[in-house]
Structures are given as C-alpha cells and as structure tokens.
C-alpha cells in the first residue's frame, strides 16, 4: 500500500523554468488524504533539491541531526521536535544519517475537515514558527498519536477517518499551545484576510480591494491586523509577494520582468525598488548572495 501510494503521490508539476512542486494523488475518501512515512523511507522523488508541495507536511523528529531549510531560513534538526511545512513553502531537509522520525502528509481538505478547527489560525502560527521543540512528555504523547495513526492507516477499520482526524487534531492543538498568549485571541477578520492573501497575493488586488471583499473599511482591517500582531494590509501584501519573488529568483530561471508581471506589478523598475526596500538588497545582490554556485 505504501509503495503504490509513493508511485502515485509525487507527480511533478514542473516545466524547465519552474519550481518543482509535488502533488497529493486524487483520493476517493478523506481517510485516503493522509499518509505517514518513516523518514528513512525512499520517498520516490528527489529530496536533495529544493521543492514544494500542494499539501501539508508534519515532520516528527525523534533523533537529531542535520538542517531543515524552509523559505530562506535554516533550522537545525533537533529532537524531539515537530517541523511544519505549508503548501507552497519552499523547503529542503538535509538529515544526518543518524536522524530519525516520521513525516505525516495531509491535504488541505483533510485539515479543513477537522471539527471545531480554525485552519487559518494554525497556518498563521506555522508560518511564523514552523519548528516546535517538544518536552519528553510532549514527545511521548506525539509519538503515541503517530503510532496510533500508523496503526489505523495499516488496517481497514470502522470510522477510520474519525479516529485519525481526532489524533491529528490533538497533535495540532498541542503545537498551538506553544503560540504566544496574545496570538491565541480570536482573529476572525485577520484570519480571513490571511486566507484571501494566500490565494490572491499574485493578483493586482490592493489593500482597499481586500477590505472591500471582507466587508469592512481599510482602517478597520488594519486595526484588526494590528491587534493580532500582523503588519498592515499593504505591508502584508508586499511581504507575501516578496517571499514569492525570492523563491522564483533563486529556484527558477525567470527574469525580473516575468516575476514583476507574475506578482501583479506593472513596472519592473518599481518592483526592483520595492524589493530593495523590503530586503535591503537589489535583485542582483540577492541572487548573487543566495543562488548556489
């Protein structure tokens, strides 16, 4: 079952000049939209190059060693710990031979199906803090949940989805408890903005357009974002676009003009000015200091 899944799972959605992206195969039920693999498993695709997925990955490291690169940040692989990788994030796991653990893969549909779960609130945390060190007690608990999920996936049982969903939900709540206290307050408007931004950041939508779509004034939206410790709407749009620009500059052969138009800008010179203001480097300086070789 695992091998047939691996054969179908990682189909590249890649042209020569695009970032490699891997997709979860179509499934007949929600119970088939989650998989668990030991890190020692041959994943069936190139794990030695930067890539991204259209699904979530939850890495549970039980033995340390190596480095995990996520969107231009380097995280030492400590243990026990959980690392979260969101759909679209550019990442590369460089494990040492002694490093051990599991990776749990699940789709957006599976995550959004969890009862009494607010996906955007957790996504916002995972974007800011993708690494969660665990105490021994927390690791024992996560390990137990992972073991139970493995057992459920290996056997056809009644209410399989409900059991797996409950176990995953419990693990995610445990991680959410590590969020700063001020980040746990209700953030419905900020969360809705965050979800829309993730979908439409590459469009020409302005901050005012987002506010109108959310049924509020721009001042009200910015106030809600500030209360939730987020940048203003305009700053959030620029920050998200520049992250995608960095990904495309380093991991594709796209030129500045292509990236400019792809991200909803009309003038490459203006894009260059925004990029330098946001990153402190010109486009050429950034490429020179970050592109391998």
N, C-alpha and C positions, 0 to 999 in steps of 0.2 A: 504493500500500500504506500509506504514512504517513497519507494523508488519510482512508482508510477506517478506519484504526486510531483516529485522532483523533475521528472522528464517533462511534465506539462507546465510546471509552475513558471519557470524562468524563460519566458519567450521575450527576446529583446525587441524593444520598440525603438530602434536606433537606425539613423542614417549615418553616413560617414562623418558629418559635421555636427552631430548632436550628442548630448549626454546620454549614456546608456541608461535605460530605465527598464526594470523588470516588473512584470505584471502577475497578479494572482489569477489562476485559471478560473473560468466560469464554474459555478457550483450550483447544485440542484437544491441545496438547503443551507441554512445558516450554520449548521453543525459542520459543514464542509468548508467554511470560510475561516477556519483557524487551523494552524498546524504547529507542531512542536518538533524541533530538530536539535540533536546534540551538536555543539559547536565543532566536534571532531568529524561530523558528517561531511561527505563530499557534496557540496550544495548543487552541483550540476551546472554552475556558471562561474565566470571569472570573478573571484573575490579579492584579487590582488590589484584591482583598479577601482578608482572612484566610480560610484554609480548611485542610482536612486531607485525607489520602488513606488508603486501606486498603493501600497498597503503599509500598515504599521509593523514595526519590529520591536519586541521587548527582549533585550539580552539579559540573561541572568548568569553572572559570572561567579563561579564557586571557587576558582583558583585564579590568582592574579597573574599578570604578565602581558606586556605589550601596550599598544596605544590605539585608541579609537578616535578617528578624525571625523568630526561632524560639522559641516558648514564652516570650514576655515578655523575651527578650534580643535585643539588637541587635548584629549582626555586620557590620562594614564588608566590602564585597566587594573583597578584594584579589586579586591574581593573580601567579603561578599558584597556585591553591588548589582544594581539594575541600571541598564542604559536604555533610553527610549529613543527610537528613530521614527520620525514622522514621514508620511508620504511626501515625496518631493525633496526631502532633505538629501543633500549630497554627503555620502559617508564612505569610510573605508576602515575596516577592522584589521589591524596588524597584531595578531596574537603571538605570544611566545609559544613554544612547544608545550610548556607546562600548563598553560592557561586552559581552564575547563569551564563548562557551563552549558546552557541551553539558549536557544532563540525561539521565541514564540512569535509567529506571524499571524496577523489577523487583518481583515478588511475593514474599510470604513463602515460597511453595512453591519458587520458583526459588532463593532464598537457602538454604533448608534442605536443598536437594538437593545442594549442593556437597560434594564428597568431602573427608573429613578437615577439616571446617569446624565450628567451635563458634559458632553464631549468637549465643547469649546473651552470650558473652564480648565479641564485637564490638559488640552492641547496648549493653551497659553502657558501653563506651568512647564510642560515638556519642552517648549521652545526656549524658555528662559533657563531651564535647569534640566538638561537631558540625563544627568547622572545622579543616581541615588545610592549613596553608601548605606549599607544595612548593618544593624547590630546582629549579634549571634541569634538572639530570639527572633528578630525580624527575618533573618535568613532562613532559620529553621521553618518559619511559617510559610515563607515564599516557596521554599523547597518542597514543603508538603503540598502546597497548591499545585505547583508544577508537576509533581509526581501524580497527583490525582487527575490532572488534565491529561497527562500521558496515558494513564490507565483508561480513562474514558475514550480517548481517541483510538486506542487499540482494540476496543470491544464495542460491539453494537448493543447499546442498552436503551431502555425506555427513558425518555426525557433527557437524552444525552446533551442536547443543546442547553437546556436549563441548568444542568449541573456545571458544564464548562463555563457558561456565561457567568454564573454565580461565583465561581472560583476566580475568574479573571477580574471581575468587578471588585472582589475583595482585595486582590493584589493591588489594583489601581487606587483603591481608597487608602491603602497603607502608604503608597507613594505620595498621595495627595496630602497626607498629614505632615509631610516634610515641607510643605509650602509655607512661606512666611505668613504669619497670622493675618496681616492686612490683605493678603491675596485671597483669602477664603470667603470674603463677604460676597453677597450676590452681585453679579456683574452682568446682568442680562443685556443691557444695551451695549456695553463694551464687548461682550462675547458675540453678539450678533454682528457688530461691526467687524470683529476679528474674522468671523466666518466669511463674511462678504469680501473682505480684503483678500483672503486667501484664494477666493475664486476669481476675483476680477482685478488683481493688482496690476496685471499687464494691459489693462484697458486704459482708455483716456479718462476714466471717471475722476472727477475732482473730489475734494473733501466735502464740498457742498452737495455734490451728487449723492454721495454715500449717506449724508444726513437726511436728504430728501427721501431716499429709498427706505430709510429706517423710520421715517415719520417724525422727525424732530429737527430743531434748528441746529446749525453747526456749533453754536455756542453751547447748547445743551449736550451735544455729543462730546465735545471737547471736555466739558466739565465731568461727564461720566467717565471718560477715559482717564482724566487726571485723578479722580477718586479711586480708580482701580490701579493706579500706578503705571499707566501706559502713557506713551508720548501722545501729542495731539494727533488728530486725524491726518493732517497733512504730513507731519513728521513720520507717522506710521506708514503711510503710503510710500514715501521716499525710502524709508528704511527697508521695506519689503522689496521694492524694485531694485535697490542697490545690492541686496543679497543675491537676487537672481542674476543681476549683471555680473557679480563676482563669479558665480558658478559658470556662467556662459563664457566669460573671458578666459578662465583658466582651463576649463574642461571641454571646450569646443574650439573650432577654428573660425567662429563667427567674427566678423569685423564690427567696428564701433557703430557703423550705420545700421547694420542688421539688428544689433542689440537695441539701439536707440528706438527704432520703429517697433520692434517686438514688445518693448516695455511701455508703449503708449506715448513716447516723446516724438516731437516732430523735427527737432533740430539737434544734430549730433554735437555741435559746439555747446549748446545749452546742457545737453546730457553730460558732457565732459566736465562742465563747471559744477553741476550737481554732484557728480561722482567725486570730484576732488574735495568739495566742501564736506561731504559725508564721510569720506575715507581718509582724508589728509594726503592723498596721493593722486597724481594724474593716472589716467588709464594705463599709459605705457609703463609708468613706475610700478603700478600694482602688478601688472603682468610680469614684468622683469623680476620682481621680488618674490613672486608666488608660483610661477609656472615651473614645473620640474625641468631640469636640464637647461 
